Each structure stands twice: as C-alpha cells, then as structure tokens.
Amino acid sequence: MYLNTSFVGTVGSTPKVETNKDNDPYLHFRLAVDCRRNREPLWMTVYVHDHMLFNRVTKLNIDKGDRIYINGRLGLDGDDIKATLSCHDFELIPSTCPNSKNKTADTPTETETI
C-alpha cells in the first residue's frame, strides 16, 4: 500500500549514496517523525531517486540531527510496520538559534524527543 504524504522529522542517520543496478545514484537515510508527546517516534527510511532532487539534497549536505520537511510516497511493508518514503520534495528547516552560523537544525540532546 502506498500513500502520498508529507512529514517534518529529524534525520536519524548520515545519508548514504549508493547506485542501483542501472548505475544510477540514489540517497537513503533514516528519519524520525514525532508522533505525540511521550510516544516513540515513527522511524522510516527515506529514498531519494530523482536526479535533480538528489543533486539538491547532496548540495545541502544534510546530516544526522537536521530537521527537514519531506514529501513523497509512503510505503508500508505488509504487517511489519516498515515505513519507506520515496521522496518527491525536500526542504531543510533552518535552525531557530538566531546566532547560529550552522546551516543545520539543532541536534536534539539525549533528553529531548527526536
């Protein structure tokens, strides 16, 4: 089953670039989406296959801890809640710290919810 959806979440792993069997590059990383207070986040694997979007995402140099808005096709793998998102659109959410010169969002501490 697939759903077109959007999420705001925290990048949970350093994005990895790999190539498919046709030698086309793609990017994938883990994303934690907040559900509600005092609940575990929804974890999913995000895949970026579109060539233009792939170039845009790699130029942003996203990393673990960055907050992003992402839009794409969500797939659920059977009874196992194994969520994957085929990305169609992507935006980096800037840090809310006014003095921050870092392009990334603030990385949550261990005591904060991802």
C-alpha angles and dihedrals in degrees: 000000000000131000129187105230147149131226141183111211149141121267105243101189138028107269114253126209117215136160129238126225090277089056092249114143122237134176129223136180142156120262128196115208118196112237108179137321114293093012130110115258121252107251121207139166114240121208124195111197103152108104097220093044090045090056092047094049094047091050090055088056094214117196143179111305097029116131113227142177111223134182126192151103113311118209125193116203106225119278090336106089093229104150121198126179123205099207122229100164135016138186130179112227108224122235115267092220106108094207096045116120091184116105092215130087118252114281111236117245121236091262095053125082114255 
